[in-house]
Amino acid sequence: MSIDWDDLVLGPTMGLFGDEVIYTPRGGAPVTIPDAVFDEESIDLQLDEDGQTTTQRRPVLGIRASALPTEPQQSDSVKIVKTGKVFIVREPLPDGHGHILLKLMATA
């Protein structure tokens, strides 16, 4: 028996913690997502060859794959409705269970 992650876990959790965003695929029509989870300063740690740790603070957005008509791609855009800020998708990272973490970058 497989678990319906989207229905049993992701939907209720993101419905509780999420905010509305407008996702626009590059060259496509905008899609309103009512329950995406945005973090403006997620910490990204990397270990360099010499053993030094590099820390970068970058915005990220968690979305449910079922909320999008197509797979997210680099250069798609996201508008955070609450703040009006617009970001570009730098890297989509699907987790294999219906959740996608989007690493973002700010627009000029």
C-alpha positions in Angstrom: 0.0 0.0 0.0 1.5 3.3 -1.1 1.0 6.6 0.8 -0.7 9.5 -0.9 1.8 12.1 0.3 0.0 15.0 -1.4 -3.4 14.3 0.1 -2.4 13.0 3.5 0.8 15.1 4.3 1.6 17.9 1.9 -1.9 19.3 1.4 -2.8 19.7 5.1 0.7 20.9 6.1 1.1 23.4 3.4 -2.5 24.6 3.8 -1.7 25.5 7.4 1.7 27.1 6.8 1.6 28.3 3.2 0.9 31.6 1.6 -0.4 32.6 -1.9 2.1 32.9 -4.7 1.7 33.5 -8.5 3.9 31.1 -10.4 4.6 31.9 -14.0 6.4 29.4 -16.2 8.7 31.0 -18.7 6.6 31.7 -21.8 3.5 30.4 -20.1 0.4 31.6 -18.3 0.5 32.5 -14.5 -0.9 30.0 -12.0 -2.0 31.0 -8.5 -0.9 28.6 -5.8 -2.7 29.2 -2.5 -0.4 27.3 -0.2 3.3 27.6 -1.1 5.8 28.0 1.8 8.3 30.8 1.3 11.5 31.4 3.3 13.5 34.5 2.4 16.7 33.4 4.0 17.3 29.7 3.8 20.8 28.7 4.7 22.8 26.7 2.2 26.0 25.1 3.6 28.8 23.8 1.4 32.0 22.2 2.3 35.0 23.4 0.2 37.9 21.2 -1.0 40.1 22.6 1.8 37.6 21.7 4.5 36.2 25.3 4.9 32.5 25.7 5.2 30.7 28.3 3.0 27.4 29.6 4.1 25.0 31.4 1.7 21.5 32.8 2.6 19.1 32.4 -0.3 15.4 32.5 -0.8 13.5 29.2 -1.3 9.9 28.2 -2.0 8.3 24.9 -1.2 5.4 23.9 -3.5 3.3 20.8 -4.2 4.0 19.3 -7.6 0.2 18.9 -8.1 -0.2 22.7 -7.9 1.6 23.2 -11.2 0.4 22.3 -14.7 4.0 21.5 -15.8 7.3 20.8 -14.1 9.1 23.9 -12.8 12.1 25.0 -14.8 15.0 27.3 -14.3 14.1 30.9 -15.2 10.4 30.5 -14.3 9.2 33.4 -12.0 7.4 33.5 -8.7 5.6 36.5 -7.1 5.0 36.4 -3.4 1.6 37.9 -3.1 1.9 39.1 0.5 5.1 41.1 -0.2 4.8 41.7 -3.9 8.4 40.5 -4.4 9.3 38.6 -7.6 11.9 35.9 -7.8 13.4 33.8 -10.6 13.7 30.0 -10.2 17.4 29.2 -10.0 17.0 25.4 -9.3 14.0 23.2 -8.8 14.6 20.2 -6.5 11.8 17.6 -6.4 11.9 15.2 -3.5 10.2 12.3 -5.2 7.1 12.5 -2.9 5.2 15.3 -4.6 7.1 18.3 -3.0 9.4 20.6 -4.9 11.9 22.9 -3.2 12.6 25.9 -5.5 15.9 27.7 -5.0 15.3 31.2 -6.0 17.2 34.4 -6.8 15.9 38.0 -6.5 15.1 40.0 -9.6 16.7 43.4 -10.2 
